[in-house]
Amino acid sequence: MRLPVIVSCVLLAAVTPALSDEPINFPRIAAQLSRAQLMESVGALAGFDGRQSGTPGGEAAAAYIVRRLPKAVLQSFPVNTVTIDAPVQVEILSGAQSRSLRNGIDFLPILSGASAPGLSGSVVFVGYGISDAAGGLDEYRNVSVTGKIVLFLRGQPKAYSGRISHADKERTARAKGAVGYLAVTGPVLTPYEQRRGMSTEPMAFYDGQTEAPLPGLWITPAAADLLLEPMPLTLESFQHDMEGSVGSRSGETGSRLTLAMEQHHVTGMAANVLGFWPGSDPELHNETVLLGAHYDHFGIQGGMVFPGADDNASGTAVILEVARVLRASGIRTKRSILFIAFAGEEQGLLGSKFYTMHPLAPLHLTRSMINVDHAGAGDGKITVGLSRIEKSQAQTAAERAGLSDQIELFGFFPGGDHVPFSEAGVSTAAIVSSGTHPDFHRPSDTPDRVDPEILLSIARYTLSLLLTLANAGP
């Protein structure tokens, strides 16, 4: 499929069938939302070889979405993606124990393009991987990691007042002479991590933020504890210690790791898919409310397919179903609605960043942006993160949808395709299903793991919030 670059006049001049201006009857419209249709879309999208942007699977997914959005068009952009050959082989030697780790179970490779055809080295534990003497925490003090593999935890301790990213940690490890790294999520999750449904399982992760990246793996807490056993130390005891006082507890683990892994950079084209639904109000129809979800995932890596059913075939299914219901009802809102299925989210929000730099509806006339992500698993509640949208509007939408008891409202979420819009001054709402998402960024994220009732509730709330924002007064 050729992915042409489009211009705004193509989208905004789209001709639509005859539409109804009758008052919106939410129960009648919402009753048309279909569990079966939602799950059919999830199943179909999960079948495109992981929908990695810049690959044939990504193109096939875009073509599927084009057929289901009103007056859909493509907005294409270049991507530089990563593929990992099979097999990836990892072995650790800890004390008297030698153990081969299993790809997809004990670890997942970090997608960076950094190969390691025959890496072997001793493992040094560096806590959270922070080297900030001025900020009161230097976990590399008094340890040498030259020619070695570092092990660090995701995130940062509560008592540390600075801010550090994964890319910062990798840059520090390289500057200190490390030849590879292991990342792990500790068993003690923060309230934010719990709210976002994170688990401690290894997850796929694009590392596109550093030059000349180190080869890296995301490992399980059990694998990390095996490496730490000779110290002796456990992740949980370390995290509890760091809650009391911030300080370095780094040191040689006494364990070794060998790694054989081949990665490749691949250049290609990706495409956002956009569909337009015109507004009816003579004064407000030039304003737009965006409803978006990313449709890309990790493709095939190390011989494993990442179906991405919950993340984010589920969110894409929601916007397709809302679009189908609006088209079937013929109801028009005061403001226009722009549906966007984003590519390149997993590679650093590439699609949403590209759109905000090349908007098809002027950003100063974009009233709000709703982003739906991993909407098919969890505990049955709905988490909504708001930026510049009144909580009363979000609560009213929940009441109209009959979901008041399921909605949990919070402030701005720092991750997702809504972020570039918020940074551009657009008000945003991020909608996710609450609770743990145990298959997040894993090959086990398959359609049978998606809960149709949760998905239907998310679709119902999304439709209600969309209508609320699109019909609000000036």
Secondary structure, DSSP 8 states (H G I E B T S, - for coil): -------HHHHHT------B-S---HHHHHTT--HHHHHHHHHHHTTSTT--TTSHHHHHHHHHHHTTSTT-EEEEEEEEEEEE-S--EEEEEETTEEEEE-BTTTEEEEESS--EEEEEEEEEE-TT--EETTTTEETTTT---TTSEEEEESS--TT--S---HHHHHHHHHHTT-SEEEEE--SS--HHHHHTT--SS---EE--SSSS---EEEE-HHHHHHHHTTTT--HHHHHHHHHH------EEEEEEEEEEE-EEEEEEEEEEEEEEE----TTTTTSEEEEEEE-----EETTEE---IIIIIHHHHHHHHHHHHHHHH-B--SSEEEEEEES-STTTSHHHHHHHHS-SS-GGGEEEEEEE-S-S-SSS-EEEEEESS-HHHHHHHHHHTT-TTTEEEES--SSSTTHHHHHTT-EEEEEEE-S--TTTTSTT--GGGS-HHHHHHHHHHHHHHHHHHHHS--
